[in-house]
Amino acid sequence: MFTGRSPTDKTFSDSLDLHKFSENALPERIWEIVDPTIWMHIHANNRTIRSGIQKYLVSVVALEISCSKKQPRDRILTQNAAIEMHAIRSCR
């Protein structure tokens, strides 16, 4: 959702899928994978605001990665994912 890409995007090949694409970008390259329409209208030139947005994006994308593991047994439980989302939202 946050990348703006479909799992069937032509960018992805046999060895690269949306999950791996996102996982490879964390945390240093988060701005390279996030859909720019999410943050382009928010004071992107303000370093403090940009840093805060980056912190939230890294947390959310990391949670998305744990929810989308290939093996269901490796995924975070839905209840724990909800708790994590609330914690991310509460960290202002």
Solvent accessible surface area in square Angstrom, and as a share of the most:
residue,aa,sasa,rsa
1,M,194,0.86
2,F,56,0.23
3,T,11,0.06
4,G,53,0.51
5,R,83,0.30
6,S,53,0.34
7,P,96,0.60
8,T,124,0.72
9,D,39,0.20
10,K,198,0.84
11,T,63,0.37
12,F,27,0.11
13,S,75,0.49
14,D,157,0.81
15,S,104,0.67
16,L,46,0.23
17,D,46,0.24
18,L,36,0.18
19,H,35,0.16
20,K,89,0.38
21,F,27,0.11
22,S,9,0.06
23,E,65,0.29
24,N,75,0.39
25,A,1,0.01
26,L,37,0.19
27,P,67,0.42
28,E,139,0.62
29,R,103,0.37
30,I,0,0.00
31,W,45,0.16
32,E,114,0.51
33,I,6,0.03
34,V,6,0.03
35,D,35,0.18
36,P,74,0.47
37,T,87,0.51
38,I,57,0.29
39,W,41,0.14
40,M,125,0.56
41,H,140,0.63
42,I,60,0.31
43,H,128,0.57
44,A,24,0.18
45,N,151,0.77
46,N,68,0.35
47,R,210,0.77
48,T,110,0.64
49,I,60,0.30
50,R,73,0.27
51,S,68,0.44
52,G,27,0.26
53,I,29,0.15
54,Q,57,0.25
55,K,111,0.47
56,Y,65,0.25
57,L,9,0.04
58,V,33,0.19
59,S,38,0.25
60,V,16,0.09
61,V,0,0.00
62,A,43,0.34
63,L,12,0.06
64,E,54,0.24
65,I,14,0.07
66,S,31,0.20
67,C,56,0.34
68,S,56,0.36
69,K,61,0.26
70,K,150,0.64
71,Q,83,0.37
72,P,90,0.56
73,R,197,0.72
74,D,79,0.41
75,R,97,0.35
76,I,54,0.27
77,L,124,0.61
78,T,117,0.68
79,Q,135,0.60
80,N,66,0.34
81,A,13,0.10
82,A,48,0.37
83,I,106,0.54
84,E,72,0.32
85,M,87,0.39
86,H,102,0.45
87,A,46,0.36
88,I,15,0.08
89,R,145,0.53
90,S,84,0.54
91,C,68,0.41
92,R,228,0.83
